[in-house]
Amino acid sequence: MATLTTAEAAARLGVKPETLYAYVSRGLLTSTRGTGGRPSTFDAAEVDALVATRGAARRPTGVAETITTRLTLLADDEVYFRGHRVADLARTETPDRVAALLWTGELDAELGEPDLDGVVGPVRDLVARMPGRPRPTDRLRVAVATLAALDPWRFDLEPAAVVATAMRCRRGMVGALGEGGLWPALAGDPTAPEPPEVLRTALVLLADHGLAASTMAARVAASARAHPYAVVSAGLGALDGPVHGTASTAAYRFLAEALEDPEAAVAERLRAGERLPGFGHSIYRERDPRTAVLLELIAGTDAAALVERLTAAVAGRPGVFPNVDLALAAVQHVHGMRAEAGEAVFAVARTVGWVAHALEQYADPGLRFRVEGAYVGARPRP
């Protein structure tokens, strides 16, 4: 397999190295970490395929080039849910009220509590018997599929029914992880008291983020008229990757290394030509507006000081700033949460956004997602 260095791949694509790694973070390219101190490399064929795709003529395929949405605005390094600044919502509102805002357009809308009698117990028992060493997100995927099988009304796609199903799904997901709510399933010590504001704030901040990969997967499922549980399952599947929903775990482990020797942890990744876990973002230019909100909750701690030290160490590098994954990882360290707890928080939170986008998609049943591929393989022989 022919490979290219970072400089060669960037030159072939006509972009800067920072843009090249943005392509990696978005899943457009893959990089292979070198061994023995050698830098990362890229598959030349994969780079050439991306060159062909970027330069290929686009013809109408019945799919709008831009998806119209009234949900989330990402502009000027800020996030807004239906015109409300997310940083403000995270400091004042509950996850349920933000769900109401995204699903109905009104913070004060009454969502109602689902009847889960006789449902959560069997789902929890099934999840508890999963073989191997399942992560919280593995348990959530099984829980959602089981909740769907137990809900005969899941195919009702009228807006009010979808909202009711979404509440049933959210409550069932949390209940399936164990008794006592979300915190005992995420804490290293399940008996430890839940830290005030941590889960509430994180669940609001992460409720939606525009047309991220998992949200696109959810919208594709909804465009095929899949029921809300299937929409959430599609989102969970796309979330389970290192450049999306599991990024907080990589940031958690990076912080654990940095606690021992910050400079060495940074230098090791720079030497390998890798991005620093928890730094940078493909959308924001100078800051992730969600980061500061989470770090406020752990001000004065060693983890917060470490984030400041790491940020200072990479200051001046374009596009390198602490993102929400790093902030979530720091919160996990301070409060003794499990390494993969951030993934579960992300999944439960983003369920709100997936359903909100599904509601928009259900209202436009004529739109179907069918992108045109740019074939770069072998041509038929004459």
MORAWO-V585968 format. One record per residue. RES is the residue in three letters. NEAR is the number of other ideal C-beta (glycine too) atoms within 10 Angstrom. Layout:
# MORAWO-V585968
RES/NEAR
RES/NEAR
This chain:
# MORAWO-V585968
MET/8
ALA/10
THR/16
LEU/20
THR/16
THR/16
ALA/12
GLU/14
ALA/26
ALA/20
ALA/13
ARG/16
LEU/20
GLY/9
VAL/15
LYS/12
PRO/14
GLU/14
THR/13
LEU/23
TYR/22
ALA/19
TYR/21
VAL/19
SER/16
ARG/13
GLY/13
LEU/16
LEU/19
THR/12
SER/21
THR/12
ARG/12
GLY/16
THR/7
GLY/4
GLY/8
ARG/13
PRO/14
SER/19
THR/19
PHE/25
ASP/17
ALA/15
ALA/14
GLU/17
VAL/21
ASP/15
ALA/18
LEU/20
VAL/16
ALA/12
THR/13
ARG/13
GLY/8
ALA/13
ALA/6
ARG/9
ARG/6
PRO/8
THR/12
GLY/9
VAL/13
ALA/11
GLU/7
THR/6
ILE/17
THR/8
THR/16
ARG/11
LEU/21
THR/21
LEU/17
LEU/16
ALA/8
ASP/9
ASP/14
GLU/14
VAL/25
TYR/17
PHE/23
ARG/18
GLY/9
HIS/17
ARG/14
VAL/25
ALA/18
ASP/13
LEU/24
ALA/25
ARG/15
THR/9
GLU/20
THR/13
PRO/22
ASP/18
ARG/16
VAL/26
ALA/28
ALA/20
LEU/24
LEU/22
TRP/22
THR/18
GLY/13
GLU/11
LEU/18
ASP/8
ALA/15
GLU/9
LEU/16
GLY/11
GLU/11
PRO/17
ASP/9
LEU/16
ASP/7
GLY/8
VAL/19
VAL/19
GLY/13
PRO/12
VAL/24
ARG/19
ASP/10
LEU/15
VAL/22
ALA/12
ARG/8
MET/11
PRO/5
GLY/6
ARG/6
PRO/14
ARG/18
PRO/22
THR/20
ASP/18
ARG/22
LEU/28
ARG/20
VAL/16
ALA/24
VAL/25
ALA/17
THR/19
LEU/25
ALA/20
ALA/11
LEU/17
ASP/20
PRO/7
TRP/10
ARG/20
PHE/14
ASP/14
LEU/19
GLU/9
PRO/12
ALA/10
ALA/15
VAL/22
VAL/21
ALA/20
THR/25
ALA/25
MET/19
ARG/24
CYS/26
ARG/23
ARG/16
GLY/24
MET/26
VAL/20
GLY/21
ALA/25
LEU/23
GLY/18
GLU/11
GLY/14
GLY/13
LEU/20
TRP/20
PRO/15
ALA/20
LEU/26
ALA/20
GLY/12
ASP/9
PRO/12
THR/7
ALA/13
PRO/9
GLU/16
PRO/16
PRO/9
GLU/13
VAL/21
LEU/22
ARG/16
THR/21
ALA/28
LEU/24
VAL/28
LEU/28
LEU/26
ALA/27
ASP/26
HIS/19
GLY/16
LEU/17
ALA/23
ALA/16
SER/26
THR/26
MET/17
ALA/20
ALA/33
ARG/23
VAL/18
ALA/25
ALA/29
SER/20
ALA/14
ARG/12
ALA/21
HIS/22
PRO/31
TYR/23
ALA/20
VAL/31
VAL/31
SER/21
ALA/23
GLY/29
LEU/25
GLY/16
ALA/20
LEU/25
ASP/18
GLY/13
PRO/13
VAL/16
HIS/19
GLY/27
THR/19
ALA/23
SER/29
THR/24
ALA/20
ALA/25
TYR/26
ARG/14
PHE/22
LEU/22
ALA/13
GLU/15
ALA/22
LEU/13
GLU/8
ASP/11
PRO/16
GLU/11
ALA/10
ALA/22
VAL/19
ALA/12
GLU/14
ARG/16
LEU/14
ARG/12
ALA/15
GLY/18
GLU/16
ARG/20
LEU/22
PRO/24
GLY/27
PHE/22
GLY/22
HIS/21
SER/14
ILE/14
TYR/20
ARG/10
GLU/10
ARG/14
ASP/24
PRO/19
ARG/26
THR/25
ALA/13
VAL/21
LEU/25
LEU/21
GLU/15
LEU/19
ILE/21
ALA/8
GLY/7
THR/16
ASP/12
ALA/21
ALA/20
ALA/13
LEU/18
VAL/22
GLU/12
ARG/13
LEU/23
THR/15
ALA/10
ALA/17
VAL/15
ALA/9
GLY/6
ARG/13
PRO/10
GLY/17
VAL/17
PHE/21
PRO/26
ASN/23
VAL/28
ASP/27
LEU/31
ALA/29
LEU/29
ALA/30
ALA/28
VAL/27
GLN/28
HIS/19
VAL/17
HIS/22
GLY/13
MET/25
ARG/17
ALA/17
GLU/18
ALA/28
GLY/29
GLU/26
ALA/25
VAL/25
PHE/25
ALA/24
VAL/25
ALA/22
ARG/25
THR/27
VAL/25
GLY/26
TRP/31
VAL/26
ALA/29
HIS/27
ALA/28
LEU/21
GLU/16
GLN/24
TYR/18
ALA/11
ASP/12
PRO/12
GLY/6
LEU/16
ARG/11
PHE/18
ARG/9
VAL/9
GLU/13
GLY/8
ALA/15
TYR/10
VAL/13
GLY/6
ALA/6
ARG/6
PRO/4
ARG/4
PRO/3
